[in-house]
Structures are given as structure tokens and as C-alpha cells.
């Protein structure tokens, strides 16, 4: 795999980037929910539990 020294492949970023820190929901989890039919924030929230932690989203 070739990539510039300062670039991290998107697949790795998806696994590492936390979208919801309270529930440790990653960008990958959000993308999977969307691919599985969650198209609104309430649907993504229900599918992933993102935004339901102590911070309230």
C-alpha cells in the first residue's frame, strides 16, 4: 500500500475516529448504519446509540 507519509488511509481513520466519545462510536460504525438504511440522525442514533451518552449528543 502506497500513501504519503502524512496521510492515513481512510479505512484506518474510520476505525480510529470517534464520532461519539461517550459511547466510543467510530466513524466506521456510523457509515455502516447509513449503509444499512439509517438515513436521518434519529435513525443513526437508534442504530448506533451515538448521542445517547452522558453528553446527550
BELCOR-V172699 format. One record per pair of residues at least 4 apart in sequence whose ideal C-beta (glycine too) atoms are under 7 Angstrom apart, sorted by sequence separation. I is the first residue (numbers start at 1). J is the second residue. D is the distance in Angstrom with one decimal. If there is no record, write none. Layout:
BEGIN
i | j | d
I | J | D
I | J | D
END
This chain:
BEGIN
i | j | d
3 | 7 | 4.8
8 | 12 | 5.3
10 | 14 | 6.1
11 | 15 | 6.9
12 | 16 | 6.2
13 | 17 | 5.3
25 | 29 | 5.1
27 | 31 | 6.3
28 | 32 | 6.3
29 | 33 | 6.5
30 | 34 | 6.6
31 | 35 | 6.3
32 | 36 | 6.2
34 | 38 | 5.6
39 | 43 | 5.9
41 | 45 | 5.9
42 | 46 | 6.3
43 | 47 | 6.2
44 | 48 | 5.8
8 | 13 | 5.4
20 | 25 | 3.8
25 | 30 | 6.6
33 | 38 | 4.2
34 | 39 | 6.8
38 | 43 | 3.8
45 | 50 | 5.7
52 | 57 | 6.9
3 | 9 | 6.0
18 | 24 | 6.2
19 | 25 | 5.3
38 | 44 | 4.5
44 | 50 | 6.4
45 | 51 | 4.8
51 | 57 | 2.6
18 | 25 | 6.9
19 | 26 | 6.6
45 | 52 | 6.5
50 | 57 | 7.0
1 | 9 | 7.0
18 | 26 | 6.1
19 | 27 | 5.5
17 | 26 | 6.2
38 | 47 | 4.5
17 | 27 | 4.3
34 | 44 | 6.7
15 | 26 | 5.9
19 | 30 | 5.3
33 | 44 | 5.1
36 | 47 | 7.0
14 | 26 | 6.6
14 | 27 | 4.6
15 | 28 | 5.2
13 | 27 | 6.9
14 | 28 | 3.9
30 | 44 | 6.2
33 | 47 | 4.0
33 | 48 | 5.0
14 | 31 | 6.4
30 | 48 | 6.2
29 | 48 | 5.3
30 | 50 | 6.6
25 | 48 | 5.3
25 | 49 | 6.9
25 | 50 | 4.3
23 | 49 | 5.2
23 | 50 | 6.1
23 | 52 | 6.6
20 | 50 | 4.0
23 | 53 | 4.7
19 | 50 | 6.1
20 | 51 | 6.1
22 | 53 | 2.4
22 | 54 | 5.2
20 | 53 | 6.5
22 | 55 | 5.1
END
